C-alpha cells in the first residue's frame, strides 16, 4: 500500500509541474484512483484538456509526458505512454511492474461535444483534478437516459460476439489533426479481458442508470448488483472481477474457459437488455 501511495504522490506531483501551452486541466479518471497496490500491469487514465488542440500542441503534450515517463521509470518499474483511445492494455513484463499512462487528449470544443453519455458521465463525475478546472465545472452530466444505456449494452454485446475492438487515434495529416479508427488485433488473452471489460462496464452503467453517483468500486458494485440481479448473473459479475485480477497477473484461460466466458458474457448482457426494455 505504501509503495503505491508513494508512487501516486511522485507521479501526480510531476504532472502538476508540467508546463503545457493553453492547458486547461489534467484529470485522473478510472480505477487507479482507488488502487491500493500495484498489479503486474497498471493502466492510469488521464483527461488532458486544452483550449484549442493543434498539431504542435498535440506533439508537445505527448513529448512532455514521454520525458516524465522516462524520468520516473526505474529498473523495477517501467512507465509507458499510450495516446490511442480504446481498450488498450500492454502485456505483462516478467520481473517488472508495468505502468501505462493513458492520455485522452481533448480541447474545450471536443470535450463539450463528446458523445457517449455513459462514458462522459463516468469521466466527468468520477475524476480527480490534478491541475486546473475540474471537468464537472466545464460540462456536467447528471444522468443518462434509457436510450443511452441500451446503445451501450448493445455495443458491448456486439463486441463480445465478434471478439473485436477498435481504437481511435489522432494523426497529423497536411498539418491537421485527423481522427482515425483502427481495428485492434487481439490475442486470446486480450479478447478474454475485453469480454470482462464489457461485462463490468455493462453492470456499472446499468446500476448507474438508477444511481448516477455510484463509484466504480468492486465492493460497492457487487453489493448493489446483489440487489438487482438474479443469483446466476450476480455470480457472473463476481467471477468477472476475479478473472480480471488473475489475467492482469499473467494467468491465461484455456480454450474451454475462454469459450465459456464468451457464452456467459453474451448471456449476461442479453439479460440486462431484457431488464432495461422492461423499464418504463
N, C-alpha and C positions, 0 to 999 in steps of 0.2 A: 504493500500500500504506500509506504513512504517513498519508494522508488518512483512510482507513477506521479505522486504529488510533487516530487522534486522536478521531474521532467516537465510536467504541466507548467509549473512556475517558471522554469527556464525558457520553455518554448513560447509561452504567452508573453513573457517579458520581452523576448527578442522580437516578436511580432509587433508589439506596441511601439517599438523603436524604429520600425521600418519607415523610411521616407519615400512615399509614392505620390506622384503628382495627381492632383484633383481627387484624392482619396476621400470618400465619404464615410465608409465604415468597413470594419472587418469583424465578422461574427462567427462564433463557433456553433455548428449545428451537429445533429447526430448523436450517437450513443456514447462517444468518447467522453463527453462532459460528465457522464455518470460512472465512468470506468474507475475501478479501484485497484486493478492490477493489469500488467501487460499480458497480451496474448502473443502467440508466435507472429501473427500479423495484426497490426493495429491501423485502422483507417480513420483519419481525422479530417472531418469536412469543415471547410470554411467558405462563407459567402464573402467575396471581396467586391465591394460596391464603389464605383467611381462616378463622377459627374457625367462624363461622356467618354465612351471607350473608343480608342483609336488604335491602329496597328502598333504605333510606337509605344503607347501606354501598355498595351497587352504584352509586348515584349519585356517592358520594364518590370511589370508585376511578376512575370514568370522568372526573370533573371534574379530579382532580389530574393524571391522565395527559394530559388535554387542555391544561392550563396548561403542563405540561412540554413538550409538542409545540410550542406557540406560542413558548415561551421559547427552544427550541433551533433553531427554523426560521430560515433565512437567505434572502436573495434568490435564492441558487442551489440551496438545499436546502429542500424542503418536506416537513414531517412531519405525517402524518395518523394518526388513531386509528380502528381497526376493532374493534368489540366483538362481531360475529357470529362464530359458529364454522362454518367451511366453507372451501371452496377459493375464497377471495376475494382477488383481486389488482386493484389500481387500474390504470387505463390510464396509459401514459407521458405526461408533460407536456413539450412541446418546450422545450428550453433549461434544464430543471431536473432535478435528481436528486430522485426521489420516494421517501420512506421511510415505510412503513406500519408502525405499532406495533400488532400484532395481539394483543389481550388475550383470553386464555382464563381466565375467572374461575370458580373453584370454592370451595366450603367443604370442610372436612375430611370430612364425611359424603359429599358428592357425589364427591369425589376417590377415597375408599376404595371406593365402589360403582360407579365408572365402568366401563362395559362396553367392548367392543372391545379385546381383549388386544394386538393388533398395534400400535395407536397408543399404548396405555398403556405398553407396553414401551419404545417409542421415546422418549416424553416423560419417563418415569421414569429410564431408564438412560443417556440421551444428552442430559443437560441440564446447564446451568451455574448454580449457585446464586448469585444476586446479593444476596439478603437472606434471612436466617432459615435454616430447616432445609432440607437437600437433599430433593428429592422422594423419593429412594430410601430415606430414613430413615423415611418415612411409609407408603409402600407399595412393596414390591419385587416385580417380576415377572422371574423368571429366564429364562423362555422361554414360548412359546405352543405349543399343540398343533396337530395336523393339521386338526381341525375349524375352528379359528380362522383358519388360513391359507386353507382352502377358502372360508369365508364371505367373507373379504376379497377373494379373487380373483374370486369370483362377483359381488360388489358392483361391483368395477372393470369387469368385463365388461359388466354392465348399464349402467353409466354411459357406457361407450364406445359401446355400441349405440344408446342413446337420446339421447345428447348432452345429458343433463340433469345438473343439480347442485342440491344443496339446502344451505341454511344453517339453523343453529339460533340463535335469539336470545332473550335474557331480556327480557321486557317486564313492566312493573308494571301489575297489574290488581287493583283492590279492595285496594290496599296489600299485595299479594302478588306475588312473583316467579313468573312462569309461563314455561315454555319453549315457544316457537313454532317449528315447522318450516316453512320457506318455500322454494318453488321459486325458483331464480335464473334471470333472463332473461339468456341468454348471447349475446354476439356471436360471430361466426365465429372470431375470434382467441381468445376465451375458451374456446370449445369445443375448439379445437385445443390450447390449453395444458392444458385438462382431460384430454385424451387422453394428453398427455405425462406429466402428473402420475400418471395411472393406470398407465401403462407402468412408470415409475420406481418408484412405490410397490410395484407387483407384484413386481418383481425384488428390491427391497430386502427385502421380507417373505419372499420365497422363500429368499433367501440367509440371512436371519436365523433361519429355521427350523433350519438346520444350524449356524449360528454366531450366537447372540444378541448377541455382543459387537461385531458389525460396525458401524462408524460409517457414517453416510450421507455418504460422501465419494466423489466421482465416480471418482477413480483407483482407490480400493480396490474399489469396486463393479464397475468394468469388469474389473479384474484377476481378481476372484473369478468374475464372470459368464462369463469366457472358459473357465473350467474346467468349468462346469456346463451351458452352453448349446451347441447346435449353432451353426455359423458364421452362418447367416442370422439367427437370433434374437439372437445376440450383437451383430450389426450393427444390429438393431432398437433395442436398448438404447443403443448408442453414438450412433446417429442421434438418438434421443430427447433425450439430453443436449445435443447440438449444436443441435438445433432450439429447445430451451428457451431457450438463451442468445440465439439470434437473435431469437426472438419478444419476449423481455424487452427487447431493444434496439430494438424497433419494427418488426421485419420482419413482413410479412403473407404467409401462404401463399396460393397461387392455389387456386381451387376444385378443380382436379385434384390438387394436392398435398395439400389437406385431405382429399379423398376417399381418397387412397392412405394417408394417416396413419391414418385411421379403420380401414381394412381391415387395415393392419399391426398396429394395436393389438389388434383383435379376435383376429387370428391368434396373436399373441404370448401373450395371456392364456389362450386355449384350450390352447395348447402347454404352458404352466405347469400348468394344471389337470390335463391328462393325466399330466404328470410327478408331480404330487402324489398323484393317485389310485393311482399305481403304488407309492407308498411303503408300507412295512409299517405 
